[in-house]
Amino acid sequence: MQRIELSGNASKIDHLNLDDVNIRYFTASTKALLEKCSSLEYLCLNSCDLTSLENFPKLPKLIALELSNNKLNGNDLAILGQCPLLSFLSLDDNQIASL
């Protein structure tokens, strides 16, 4: 698993592309780091080997989320309800049998 670091003022980041970063799951520190991006509107997590959305950060301004090419089974998608403005969600090529 790779470590994610953000330089500068994280609260001003509105687009963040973490494609191909081997995250696998959200640790408490990853969650806290991403929650510092309080202006984040677009988050790209394609091909991150994600198996779960447990500990997904609360991102109140998030509009678009890309989660394609991961290993999500769909059991914990309800956690995305903590992102009230989310209107675009990409889940292509995961292991989701039903929603």
N, C-alpha and C positions, 0 to 999 in steps of 0.2 A: 504494500500500500504506500502511495506517495503522500508526502506532506504538502499541504496547501499553505502558501504564504501570500499575503497581500501587502503591497507597499503603498504608501501614501494614505490619503484620507478615504477609508473604506466606505464611509457614509455617503460619498459622492458617486460611487460606482452604480450605474444603472443597467449595464449590460455586462455579463460575465460568462465567458466560454471556457468550460473545463473539460471539453471533449477529450477523450482518450487518456484522461488522468485516472489511474487505477485507484479509485476511492473505495469500492466494494460496499461500504456501509458508512453511515454518518456517526462519527464519534462525538462525544460531548464537546471536544475542542473544535472539531469541524463545524458543528452546529453553531457554537458561539462565534466563531470567526465569520461565518456566512451571515449571521444575524447582525453583525456590525455593518453590513451592506444594507442599511436601512432604506436606501433609494432604489434597490434592485428591482427592475421591471422585467428583465429577460435573463433567464438562467439556462445554460446549455450543458447538459450532463450526458451526452451521447457516448456510448462505448466506454463507460466507466466501470464496468464489471459490477454494477450495483445489484445486490440481491435483496435489499430491503430499503424501505423509506422510513424505518424507525429512526427517531431523532432528527427527522427532516426539520430544517430551521423554519421559524415563523418569519415569513416575509410578507408583510402587509401590503406592499406595493407591487408584488409580483403579478405580471399579466401573462407572461408566456414561459412555459417550462418544457424543455426537450429532454426526454428520457429514453430515446431510441437505442436499440442495440445493447441492452443490458440483460439481466437475468431476473427481472421482477416477475412475480407470479400474480400480482394484483391484490393480494390479501390486505395490504396496508395502504391502499390508495386513499382511504378516508382521511388520512392525516393531512392531505392536501387541502382539506376544508379550512385549515388555519391560514390559508392564503385567499382572502375574500375576493380579490380582484382577478384571480386566475381565470382566463377565458380561452387560452390556447394550451393544449397539452398533447404532446407527441409521445406515443408509447409503442411505435413500430418495433418489430423484432424483439419482443420480450417473451416470457413464458406465461402469458395471461390466457387462461382458458375461458373465463367469463368475467363480466363486470357486474 
